[in-house]
Amino acid sequence: MAENNADHGYLLDNRQSEAGVRFGALGELFDPVTFRHVDQLGITSGMRCWEVGAGSPSVPLGLAERVGPAGAVVATDIDVSWTRAIDGGVVEVVRHDVAADPPPPGGFDLVHARLVLVHVTDRAEALRRMVQALRPGGWLLLEDADPGLQPLLCPDESGPEQRLANRLRSGFRDLMAARGADLAYGRTLPRLLREAGLEDVRADAYFPITSPACAVLEAATVRQIRPRLVAAGLATEEEIDRHLTNVATGRLDLATAPMISAWGRRP
Ligand SMILES: C[S@@+](CC[C@H](N)C(=O)[O-])C[C@H]1O[C@@H](n2cnc3c(N)ncnc32)[C@H](O)[C@@H]1O
């Protein structure tokens, strides 16, 4: 599988070593939420699933467990560095841009994308392609952050450590927005699913108030975007070092943006 060297506007490059750490933390924080929804939707033996922007193996493998050898899971991403090892058998890994490439053929019982669309500039087109890929009666489950609803890394801003943490988080959001991320996207998902013609649309939201995985995610994210934060004048090297030391103490209560899960069925 050839590497894709194009800059798609995605800020957190999967090829950097911190990406593996971030994926582990995202799985720990959000896999239970994702699979609660997947199981509620009745995804089971023999079904066909498309995992969009899979990033890491954890969601495709969890789906493969549910659909079994009679089913199929297509796991796509613009960067398959972390998923190519699980290609084969029930799981097919494909390098694919959800906003630009034709959807995989065959009609899916479930199309799922978690924390992907917020990063995609042409997210309307991506959504259209995902809806197109559903078989009649198939479910689209979209899970995306809404940092505008809960912008703080430390909701309990009780001292200078928390204030610095929140300031750096705000810098990160500026970088994401400058790359075309929509920071109020999550809340729009139910409406967008209805406007796309889906039925039985429902949505809920989840975010941890404190969790060791949030500290792991934060440290890896800040190390990954450090040069960009400094270059944009959003933080100094010294502030970033101080913040990473604060995070490492485990005494900051770190949250994430709310993750909105919205689902609907193709008539
Ligand atoms: C924050 S990660 C989330 C990964 C995984 N879905 C999860 O929740 O753990 C965003 C993923 O979206 C992928 N991505 C970004 N733009 C994409 C696009 N246009 N088409 C497909 N995948 C894309 C990235 O390569 C990355 O793997």
The ligand as a Gaussian input file, in Angstrom:
#p B3LYP/6-31G(d) Opt

LIG

0 1
 C       -8.849000      12.026000      15.516000
 S       -8.483000      10.693000      14.438000
 C       -9.776000       9.566000      14.905000
 C       -9.414000       8.151000      14.585000
 C      -10.490000       7.110000      14.967000
 N      -11.696000       7.289000      14.183000
 C      -10.812000       7.181000      16.439000
 O      -11.861000       7.690000      16.809000
 O       -9.966000       6.711000      17.244000
 C       -9.041000      11.275000      12.855000
 C       -8.789000      10.266000      11.721000
 O       -9.437000      10.757000      10.547000
 C       -8.594000      10.515000       9.429000
 N       -8.972000      11.428000       8.361000
 C       -8.786000      12.783000       8.321000
 N       -9.264000      13.275000       7.157000
 C       -9.788000      12.205000       6.461000
 C      -10.419000      12.063000       5.181000
 N      -10.608000      13.132000       4.380000
 N      -10.811000      10.823000       4.777000
 C      -10.602000       9.740000       5.582000
 N      -10.005000       9.816000       6.797000
 C       -9.596000      11.039000       7.225000
 C       -7.200000      10.742000       9.985000
 O       -6.189000      10.196000       9.170000
 C       -7.315000      10.075000      11.370000
 O       -7.005000       8.699000      11.317000

